[in-house]
Amino acid sequence: MRLDGFTEISAVCVHPSARGQGLAAELVSTLVRSIVSRSETPFLHVFSSNHPAIELYLKLGFVLRRPIHLALLARASSDADCDR
């Protein structure tokens, strides 16, 4: 997501077998430097239950601004849909 002056860092994932090697920190730090070099502000979203990610982002200089609520919606299926 990009807004005027802001760029989101999204979907940072590390395979469980590769965690603890600093890969996510290096990736996010590189992205932050790139975004800041364009005079933009990096931001991200993280689930409140993802404590390891929150800890990492705080160490990298991010701050918690506010909680957001996420609703996942799906189209209800019906027997009529199965007939098509």
C-alpha positions in Angstrom: 0.0 0.0 0.0 1.3 3.4 -0.8 -0.1 6.7 0.3 1.4 10.2 -0.4 4.7 10.1 1.6 4.2 6.6 3.0 5.0 3.1 1.9 3.9 -0.1 3.5 6.2 -3.0 4.2 4.0 -6.0 3.9 4.1 -9.8 4.2 7.5 -10.3 5.8 7.8 -14.0 6.4 10.6 -16.3 7.3 10.4 -20.1 7.2 10.5 -21.6 10.7 13.7 -23.4 10.0 15.4 -20.2 9.1 14.2 -18.0 12.0 16.7 -16.5 14.4 19.3 -15.8 11.7 18.5 -12.1 11.4 16.9 -12.5 7.9 13.7 -10.6 8.7 15.7 -7.8 10.4 18.0 -7.5 7.4 15.1 -7.5 4.9 13.1 -4.9 6.8 16.1 -2.7 7.5 17.0 -2.8 3.7 13.4 -1.8 2.8 13.3 0.9 5.4 16.6 2.5 4.0 15.1 2.3 0.5 11.8 4.0 1.5 13.6 6.6 3.6 15.9 7.4 0.8 12.8 8.5 -1.2 11.8 10.8 1.7 8.9 8.6 2.5 7.9 7.0 5.8 7.7 3.2 6.1 4.8 1.6 7.9 3.5 -1.9 8.5 0.7 -3.8 10.1 1.1 -6.7 12.4 -1.4 -8.9 14.3 -1.3 -8.1 18.0 -0.8 -11.8 18.7 2.5 -11.9 16.7 4.7 -11.0 19.6 8.1 -12.0 17.9 7.3 -9.7 14.9 6.3 -6.8 17.2 9.5 -7.2 19.2 11.5 -7.1 16.0 9.7 -4.1 14.6 10.2 -2.2 17.9 13.9 -3.0 17.9 14.1 -1.7 14.3 12.6 1.7 15.4 8.9 1.3 14.6 6.4 2.4 17.2 2.9 1.1 17.9 0.5 3.8 16.8 -2.9 2.2 17.2 -4.8 -1.1 17.1 -6.8 -1.8 14.0 -9.6 -4.4 13.6 -9.7 -6.8 10.7 -12.8 -8.6 9.4 -12.5 -11.5 7.0 -15.5 -11.9 4.8 -16.3 -14.7 2.5 -19.2 -15.2 0.2 -21.7 -17.7 1.6 -22.0 -20.8 -0.4 -25.4 -22.4 -1.2 -26.6 -25.6 -2.8 -27.7 -23.5 -5.8 -24.0 -22.4 -6.3 -23.0 -26.1 -6.5 -25.4 -26.7 -9.5 -23.5 -24.3 -11.7 
